[in-house]
Amino acid sequence: MMICCIQTLLLLGAQLALSIPNNFFYHNFRKGNGNKEIHFSGVKLHVDSAQPAVFAATGDNVTLPCRFWYEPELTSPREPRRGHETDVVAIGSRICLLVRGRVQIRQDFPGDATLVMTNLMLNDTGRYHCEVVDGLEDKSTSVYLELRGVVFPYQHPRGHYHLSFLAAQQACEQQASTLATFSQLFQSWKEGLNWCNAGWLADGTVQYPMTRPRVPCGGDGLAPGVRSYGRRHLQLHRYDVFCFSSTLQGKVYYRQPSHTMNLTEAQQACQEDGAQVAKVGQLYAAWKLSVLDRCDAGWLADGSVRYPITRPRRNCGPSEPGVRSFGFPPPQHKHGVYCYKSGDELM
């Protein structure tokens, strides 16, 4: 018997993996009963997950439940073996190798195929398929792993609509984040994200969230929602991007000596404090998840100047909470700086 798991995440140029509901799908190689069930010598194999979705944050340890059993119960239990990379074939998806590192199958009891993941990373989000192969029988179920965090729009320093899909992917990575998925953008829209400029998502589509329709953003006669341009050419078309950042493994804080600083002086100020200039994704995570509120503009690592507001007030921008941006001013301009100190450096 072989147990394997596949994480369906999009890669550059890959086709969108089909969403599979949280139940069984079967390949009938011999004979079936017309209900997508296979009976092998009068014994039926079942595979199930107790949870259709698991929510976590970066750095967490999680379990993705999966169990299998037979009806009627076998008199002599069959010993499962773990799948190897060569045992798994997935077109247009990413292979998750389970036999080493921070990912393993638990196997605490007969039929336990629960996946255990430690120290979650941003790109671990996605749908995981638990597949059990016993002879000619192939049964599976799936669990969606969703990281909690914040979605934010990002643009090239030269302005709007300068990013290809690959450049958008790289831009998010450089800002301590990853390309947002549609479900993450949709959840952010439900929480109030309102942004008129279209941006890339992880599936290669270009979309934008509107809570207050208006003429420049598709017209004021349309209902609120996430507007979609559909799939665009990954190399030729240029847009902004929606990035996703999860829990911080450190602290973002504002620093200003006796005077404001240019970008070079700001970088030196953070270094003198045993820190580094914060990235955009780190500032958004601190604003959303650590309730960072500061009405002072400061340099960030990409050369932009921003400040986080959780309690809107006079002289601090619009009436809604958010991360305010001054764009990308000349590096000789004077501001404070937002520094980031990792968890190890805080000890």
HELIX and SHEET records of a PDB file:
HELIX    1   1 GLU A   85  ASP A   87  5                                   3    
HELIX    2   2 LEU A  122  ASP A  124  5                                   3    
HELIX    3   3 PHE A  165  GLN A  174  1                                  10    
HELIX    4   4 PHE A  182  LYS A  190  1                                   9    
HELIX    5   5 VAL A  215  CYS A  217  5                                   3    
HELIX    6   6 LEU A  263  GLU A  272  1                                  10    
HELIX    7   7 VAL A  280  LEU A  289  1                                  10    
HELIX    8   8 GLY A  343  LEU A  346  1                                   4    
SHEET    1   A 5 ALA A  53  ALA A  56  0                                        
SHEET    2   A 5 GLU A 137  LEU A 147  1                                        
SHEET    3   A 5 GLY A 126  ASP A 134 -1                                        
SHEET    4   A 5 MET A   2  THR A   8 -1                                        
SHEET    5   A 5 ARG A  81  ARG A  82  1                                        
SHEET    1   B 5 ALA A  53  ALA A  56  0                                        
SHEET    2   B 5 GLU A 137  LEU A 147  1                                        
SHEET    3   B 5 GLY A 126  ASP A 134 -1                                        
SHEET    4   B 5 MET A   2  THR A   8 -1                                        
SHEET    5   B 5 ARG A  94  ILE A  95 -1                                        
SHEET    1   C 3 HIS A  39  PHE A  40  0                                        
SHEET    2   C 3 VAL A  43  ASP A  48 -1                                        
SHEET    3   C 3 ARG A  67  GLU A  71 -1                                        
SHEET    1   D 3 VAL A  62  LEU A  64  0                                        
SHEET    2   D 3 LEU A 115  MET A 117 -1                                        
SHEET    3   D 3 VAL A 103  ILE A 105 -1                                        
SHEET    1   E 3 GLY A 149  TYR A 154  0                                        
SHEET    2   E 3 ASP A 240  SER A 246 -1                                        
SHEET    3   E 3 THR A 178  LEU A 179 -1                                        
SHEET    1   F 5 GLY A 149  TYR A 154  0                                        
SHEET    2   F 5 ASP A 240  SER A 246 -1                                        
SHEET    3   F 5 GLY A 199  TRP A 200  1                                        
SHEET    4   F 5 THR A 205  MET A 210 -1                                        
SHEET    5   F 5 GLY A 225  ARG A 231 -1                                        
SHEET    1   G 3 GLY A 250  ARG A 255  0                                        
SHEET    2   G 3 GLY A 336  SER A 342 -1                                        
SHEET    3   G 3 GLN A 276  VAL A 277 -1                                        
SHEET    1   H 5 GLY A 250  ARG A 255  0                                        
SHEET    2   H 5 GLY A 336  SER A 342 -1                                        
SHEET    3   H 5 GLY A 298  TRP A 299  1                                        
SHEET    4   H 5 VAL A 305  ILE A 309 -1                                        
SHEET    5   H 5 GLY A 322  SER A 325 -1                                        
END                                                                             
